[in-house]
Amino acid sequence: MANSPQARKRARQSEKRRRHNASRRSMMRTRIKQVIKAIQSGDKTQAEAAYAVAVPVIDRAAGGDLIHRNKAARHKSRLIARIKAMA
């Protein structure tokens, strides 16, 4: 339990940040899953459209220090490789 006023404020800030990050992380994962689902359905145009929606979300997650920029690049690279392999 936080005893000092500073510790109580930090606890409030940490909880607010945790909720915000959890929401953004969930949105990013949802967008990635939508691309994977479109790939598995075999619809290349739908997969490309889902990828176009997912890329800015992934980039914002990396820009906001939610994930590392290399992880963002890895996600994007693997998704686009799977889309290109559909042909």
N, CA, C and O of each residue as an XYZ file, in Angstrom:
348
protein
N       0.851     -1.186      0.000
C       0.000      0.000      0.000
C       0.887      1.236      0.000
O       1.866      1.316      0.741
N       0.525      2.199     -0.846
C       1.297      3.439     -0.933
C       1.009      4.314      0.281
O      -0.146      4.587      0.607
N       2.060      4.741      0.932
C       1.892      5.510      2.156
C       2.081      7.011      1.963
O       1.372      7.806      2.580
N       3.021      7.402      1.123
C       3.262      8.835      0.939
C       2.364      9.367     -0.181
O       1.911      8.600     -1.031
N       2.110     10.662     -0.182
C       1.296     11.248     -1.262
C       1.909     10.996     -2.642
O       1.193     10.748     -3.613
N       3.234     11.063     -2.717
C       3.907     10.822     -3.997
C       3.682      9.385     -4.463
O       3.428      9.148     -5.644
N       3.774      8.436     -3.547
C       3.578      7.029     -3.902
C       2.129      6.765     -4.313
O       1.875      5.965     -5.214
N       1.183      7.432     -3.659
C      -0.224      7.273     -4.044
C      -0.457      7.813     -5.458
O      -1.174      7.204     -6.252
N       0.150      8.952     -5.762
C      -0.005      9.531     -7.092
C       0.629      8.621     -8.146
O       0.049      8.414     -9.212
N       1.805      8.081     -7.860
C       2.465      7.188     -8.812
C       1.625      5.933     -9.050
O       1.573      5.417    -10.167
N       0.975      5.450     -8.002
C       0.113      4.274     -8.147
C      -1.072      4.594     -9.055
O      -1.456      3.777     -9.893
N      -1.650      5.785     -8.888
C      -2.757      6.214     -9.764
C      -2.284      6.321    -11.208
O      -2.953      5.850    -12.128
N      -1.126      6.944    -11.397
C      -0.607      7.122    -12.749
C      -0.298      5.778    -13.412
O      -0.578      5.573    -14.593
N       0.283      4.872    -12.628
C       0.639      3.556    -13.170
C      -0.602      2.792    -13.607
O      -0.604      2.158    -14.662
N      -1.648      2.848    -12.809
C      -2.879      2.139    -13.148
C      -3.526      2.737    -14.398
O      -4.016      1.999    -15.253
N      -3.531      4.055    -14.508
C      -4.098      4.725    -15.681
C      -3.301      4.344    -16.934
O      -3.887      4.052    -17.977
N      -1.989      4.345    -16.835
C      -1.122      3.992    -17.956
C      -1.304      2.518    -18.335
O      -1.314      2.181    -19.519
N      -1.449      1.640    -17.335
C      -1.635      0.214    -17.590
C      -2.912     -0.039    -18.393
O      -2.916     -0.814    -19.349
N      -4.009      0.637    -17.984
C      -5.273      0.470    -18.709
C      -5.163      0.982    -20.142
O      -5.657      0.344    -21.071
N      -4.521      2.124    -20.320
C      -4.353      2.715    -21.643
C      -3.524      1.798    -22.536
O      -3.885      1.555    -23.687
N      -2.414      1.291    -22.007
C      -1.551      0.405    -22.783
C      -2.244     -0.911    -23.102
O      -2.069     -1.451    -24.194
N      -3.026     -1.433    -22.169
C      -3.735     -2.691    -22.404
C      -4.724     -2.536    -23.553
O      -4.874     -3.444    -24.372
N      -5.386     -1.410    -23.616
C      -6.344     -1.144    -24.679
C      -5.633     -1.075    -26.030
O      -6.090     -1.669    -27.007
N      -4.527     -0.358    -26.083
C      -3.778     -0.216    -27.335
C      -3.163     -1.550    -27.766
O      -3.134     -1.864    -28.956
N      -2.678     -2.326    -26.813
C      -2.093     -3.633    -27.127
C      -3.173     -4.574    -27.672
O      -2.932     -5.323    -28.619
N      -4.351     -4.528    -27.071
C      -5.458     -5.360    -27.522
C      -5.867     -4.993    -28.947
O      -6.122     -5.878    -29.764
N      -5.929     -3.708    -29.250
C      -6.302     -3.261    -30.588
C      -5.270     -3.743    -31.609
O      -5.631     -4.196    -32.696
N      -3.987     -3.644    -31.258
C      -2.938     -4.087    -32.167
C      -3.064     -5.593    -32.438
O      -2.984     -6.031    -33.586
N      -3.259     -6.367    -31.388
C      -3.384     -7.818    -31.554
C      -4.610     -8.181    -32.377
O      -4.568     -9.114    -33.179
N      -5.702     -7.450    -32.184
C      -6.926     -7.696    -32.956
C      -6.682     -7.458    -34.434
O      -7.100     -8.258    -35.271
N      -6.010     -6.364    -34.762
C      -5.726     -6.049    -36.174
C      -4.842     -7.115    -36.807
O      -5.051     -7.491    -37.961
N      -3.857     -7.605    -36.059
C      -2.985     -8.655    -36.579
C      -3.786     -9.929    -36.823
O      -3.615    -10.592    -37.846
N      -4.658    -10.267    -35.880
C      -5.488    -11.471    -36.032
C      -6.431    -11.352    -37.225
O      -6.721    -12.348    -37.887
N      -6.911    -10.138    -37.502
C      -7.795     -9.951    -38.645
C      -7.063    -10.230    -39.954
O      -7.635    -10.796    -40.886
N      -5.788     -9.828    -40.018
C      -4.983    -10.107    -41.215
C      -4.785    -11.617    -41.355
O      -4.949    -12.167    -42.445
N      -4.436    -12.284    -40.261
C      -4.207    -13.728    -40.291
C      -5.473    -14.472    -40.700
O      -5.421    -15.431    -41.470
N      -6.603    -14.022    -40.179
C      -7.883    -14.660    -40.526
C      -8.183    -14.496    -42.017
O      -8.665    -15.428    -42.661
N      -7.900    -13.318    -42.560
C      -8.124    -13.079    -43.986
C      -7.188    -13.942    -44.830
O      -7.585    -14.442    -45.883
N      -5.952    -14.116    -44.373
C      -5.002    -14.969    -45.093
C      -5.505    -16.407    -45.102
O      -5.462    -17.077    -46.133
N      -5.978    -16.877    -43.960
C      -6.442    -18.257    -43.850
C      -7.711    -18.507    -44.668
O      -7.966    -19.627    -45.111
N      -8.498    -17.453    -44.860
C      -9.707    -17.615    -45.684
C      -9.373    -17.706    -47.168
O     -10.197    -18.152    -47.966
N      -8.164    -17.281    -47.539
C      -7.724    -17.381    -48.927
C      -8.066    -16.175    -49.782
O      -7.837    -16.197    -50.991
N      -8.603    -15.133    -49.191
C      -8.976    -13.928    -49.937
C      -7.831    -12.919    -49.878
O      -7.640    -12.243    -48.867
N      -7.074    -12.827    -50.969
C      -5.881    -11.977    -50.976
C      -6.233    -10.489    -50.879
O      -5.543     -9.739    -50.189
N      -7.289    -10.055    -51.557
C      -7.642     -8.632    -51.511
C      -8.091     -8.229    -50.102
O      -7.767     -7.142    -49.622
N      -8.833     -9.115    -49.459
C      -9.261     -8.836    -48.086
C      -8.059     -8.820    -47.147
O      -7.998     -8.000    -46.231
N      -7.107     -9.716    -47.369
C      -5.899     -9.772    -46.543
C      -5.078     -8.501    -46.713
O      -4.558     -7.961    -45.735
N      -4.957     -8.021    -47.941
C      -4.211     -6.789    -48.191
C      -4.899     -5.585    -47.549
O      -4.240     -4.695    -47.012
N      -6.219     -5.570    -47.611
C      -6.967     -4.473    -46.988
C      -6.795     -4.501    -45.469
O      -6.610     -3.457    -44.844
N      -6.857     -5.692    -44.880
C      -6.673     -5.821    -43.430
C      -5.257     -5.432    -43.037
O      -5.043     -4.831    -41.984
N      -4.286     -5.777    -43.885
C      -2.884     -5.413    -43.620
C      -2.722     -3.892    -43.648
O      -2.019     -3.323    -42.812
N      -3.372     -3.240    -44.605
C      -3.282     -1.778    -44.714
C      -3.849     -1.086    -43.477
O      -3.396     -0.005    -43.100
N      -4.839     -1.714    -42.851
C      -5.415     -1.170    -41.619
C      -4.502     -1.462    -40.428
O      -4.390     -0.647    -39.512
N      -3.858     -2.612    -40.444
C      -3.036     -3.040    -39.307
C      -1.716     -2.281    -39.212
O      -1.242     -2.014    -38.108
N      -1.119     -1.930    -40.340
C       0.209     -1.314    -40.333
C       0.271     -0.019    -39.509
O       1.173      0.114    -38.683
N      -0.642      0.935    -39.696
C      -0.563      2.149    -38.874
C      -0.754      1.872    -37.379
O      -0.161      2.547    -36.538
N      -1.576      0.889    -37.059
C      -1.798      0.537    -35.652
C      -0.511     -0.021    -35.051
O      -0.137      0.332    -33.933
N       0.158     -0.887    -35.793
C       1.421     -1.451    -35.328
C       2.471     -0.357    -35.194
O       3.219     -0.328    -34.217
N       2.530      0.537    -36.166
C       3.510      1.631    -36.120
C       3.268      2.562    -34.933
O       4.218      3.027    -34.303
N       1.995      2.834    -34.626
C       1.701      3.684    -33.472
C       2.098      3.001    -32.171
O       2.552      3.657    -31.233
N       1.927      1.685    -32.116
C       2.328      0.941    -30.918
C       3.838      1.031    -30.722
O       4.316      1.152    -29.594
N       4.579      0.972    -31.815
C       6.037      1.073    -31.724
C       6.453      2.508    -31.403
O       7.389      2.732    -30.636
N       5.763      3.465    -31.987
C       6.107      4.870    -31.747
C       5.812      5.306    -30.332
O       6.474      6.197    -29.801
N       4.817      4.681    -29.713
C       4.454      5.024    -28.352
C       5.118      4.154    -27.312
O       4.698      4.134    -26.155
N       6.163      3.428    -27.714
C       6.932      2.564    -26.808
C       6.093      1.452    -26.197
O       6.412      0.963    -25.113
N       5.042      1.050    -26.866
C       4.251     -0.083    -26.389
C       4.973     -1.387    -26.730
O       5.029     -2.323    -25.931
N       5.530     -1.413    -27.959
C       6.375     -2.532    -28.386
C       7.643     -1.947    -28.995
O       7.676     -0.772    -29.361
N       8.673     -2.758    -29.103
C       9.933     -2.315    -29.694
C       9.766     -2.170    -31.198
O       8.972     -2.885    -31.810
N      10.507     -1.253    -31.792
C      10.365     -1.017    -33.233
C      10.756     -2.253    -34.049
O      10.214     -2.474    -35.132
N      11.688     -3.057    -33.538
C      12.067     -4.279    -34.258
C      10.935     -5.306    -34.237
O      10.741     -6.042    -35.205
N      10.195     -5.353    -33.139
C       9.048     -6.269    -33.063
C       7.969     -5.829    -34.046
O       7.330     -6.662    -34.689
N       7.770     -4.527    -34.159
C       6.791     -4.007    -35.113
C       7.203     -4.382    -36.539
O       6.376     -4.822    -37.337
N       8.475     -4.206    -36.843
C       8.976     -4.543    -38.177
C       8.830     -6.036    -38.443
O       8.493     -6.440    -39.555
N       9.081     -6.850    -37.431
C       8.970     -8.302    -37.571
C       7.528     -8.720    -37.860
O       7.282     -9.564    -38.722
N       6.579     -8.125    -37.134
C       5.165     -8.423    -37.377
C       4.780     -8.062    -38.810
O       4.180     -8.867    -39.523
N       5.129     -6.851    -39.221
C       4.760     -6.399    -40.556
C       5.407     -7.261    -41.633
O       4.766     -7.610    -42.624
N       6.660     -7.599    -41.441
C       7.382     -8.399    -42.414
C       6.771     -9.784    -42.562
O       6.591    -10.264    -43.680
N       6.455    -10.422    -41.459
C       5.892    -11.775    -41.510
C       4.495    -11.776    -42.122
O       4.135    -12.694    -42.859
N       3.707    -10.739    -41.811
C       2.364    -10.674    -42.383
C       2.404    -10.475    -43.887
O       1.692    -11.159    -44.623
N       3.237     -9.538    -44.355
C       3.284     -9.256    -45.791
C       3.878    -10.448    -46.547
O       3.503    -10.706    -47.690
N       4.806    -11.177    -45.909
C       5.370    -12.368    -46.542
C       4.294    -13.433    -46.728
O       4.251    -14.107    -47.757
N       3.437    -13.580    -45.736
C       2.346    -14.566    -45.837
C       1.342    -14.152    -46.900
O       0.792    -15.000    -47.602
N       1.098    -12.834    -47.021
C       0.176    -12.354    -48.062
C       0.760    -12.602    -49.447
O       0.056    -13.054    -50.350
N       2.047    -12.308    -49.614
C       2.686    -12.511    -50.923
C       2.743    -13.984    -51.297
O       2.691    -14.323    -52.480
N       2.848    -14.856    -50.319
C       2.917    -16.295    -50.578
C       1.572    -16.871    -51.019
O       1.511    -18.015    -51.468
N       0.494    -16.091    -50.895
C      -0.834    -16.584    -51.250
C      -0.994    -16.790    -52.748
O      -1.794    -17.627    -53.167
N      -0.265    -16.058    -53.555
C      -0.400    -16.134    -55.013
C      -0.101    -17.522    -55.514
O      -0.166    -17.771    -56.717
